[in-house]
Amino acid sequence: MPPPEKRIAFKKGASSARFLAGWLEGVGLMAPLALGLMLFNGLNPPAIFFVTGLFGILTGLVFQITVPVAPMSIMAAYAIAGAVPTDRVLAAGLLSALVLVAMAATGTCDKVRSWVAPSVIRGAEAAAGLLLIPTAMDLITGATVVQTLCHAPEPYLKVQSLGAVPLGIFIGAAAVLGALLLLKTRRWPAGPIVIAAGLVLGLVLGTHDGLEKLQPGFYWPRWLPYGIPAGADFGLALVMLTLPQIPGTLDEVARLSRFGGTGARGMTATTLCVAAGLANLGSFTVGGPPLGFSGTFSAGRRWAGVISGAVLVALALLLGFHLVSLIHLIPLAVVGALLLLAGARMALRLAHLDNGRELLAALAVCGVTWGSNLALGVGAGVVVARLLRVEPTMAKPVR
């Protein structure tokens, strides 16, 4: 595997195709978890588009390299799988902002990261991914609460089955197969293409519910649309969501900070923590999700992130809550397929561990998480890693 600097560094001679692929991949990293947070956690669709796009633009302009901004993967996957209430997800985002800014102000980002071994981080990712897979399968088979209440596996499609088999199973299987084929080619990002195919299918077979009321205009995001979460939500969010996510976020920050001399500008652990903290603070104020960065992204030019972000911001401002009508065009089975692949990708983080001791620490996280919750799982993993003397070095980059 080539060094991460060569895979993420800004290259002036990058081709137009690489530029387009980088732009599409920036959207694709956000899409599955963002759609899941809308469906299962009730987060505001225009807020997700707006804040993700805005901070994608800002990071591209400030750091001069495409740094993908997306929902925090561990936290988002765990929240979707557990259908965590909206207020608790929002509280986790605000707490993440405060924790990250506090660590940046005290210069303790690297020190705090060193407390948790990478195998524990990989275990947390795998645990959240494994929990996400059954939820994804429920979407494909039509077994979620919403689908059951609607008595339809695809509430926004005119056709519900082919013979005795729900249509969603065929759509989900086709979406998974198509995404895997696209992943094999590595030329075009699978997520955006699968979503585009889902939109076309929705236009052809959909009920088009709400499209007749679609009114482009100027819709500025609402300030605190859900109000301030209760104290209990903050307490539970801190323990159950924020603390298990922070080591993974710091690991990504540490990896990205290594690219400060390879085309990026001012990209240090401190500046990245500040940027992530401000992104989460802004996201909280408009009802968006907890946001983080991904250090596993390969993009050709910084403008990929800027243009990708500008498209998302424009959609949020022009359509506002009418975005829901467009999102309903995407069959739920397509969303399920994307979440299934996202969960599988997170679960396969275990394959990147080097030895049996690291694997045992990661499996401790998974086992305790499945038996109780992610917070206790991460705690158990930290204890096992210390007992086995697993080195708390930065995790290896993975794709």
Secondary structure, DSSP 8 states (H G I E B T S, - for coil): ---HHHHHS--TT--HHHHHHHHHHHHHHHHHHHHHHHHHH---HHHHHHHHHHHHHHHHHHHSS---EEE-HHHHHHHHHTT--HHHHHHHHHHHHHHHHHHHHHT-HHHHHTTS-HHHHHHHHHHHHHHHHHHHHHHHHT-SHHHHHHT-SSTTBS--EETTEEHHHHHHHHHHHHHHHHHHH-SS-HHHHHHHHHHHHHHHHB--TTGGG---S-----SSTT----HHHHHHHIIIIIHHHHHHHHHHHHHHGGGTTTT-SS--HHHHHHHHHHHHHHHHHHT---EEE-SS---S-HHHHHHHHHHHHHHHHHHGGGHHHHHTTS-HHHHHHHHHHHHHHHHGGGGG--SHHHHHHHHHHHHHHHHS-HHHHHHHHHHHHHHTT----------
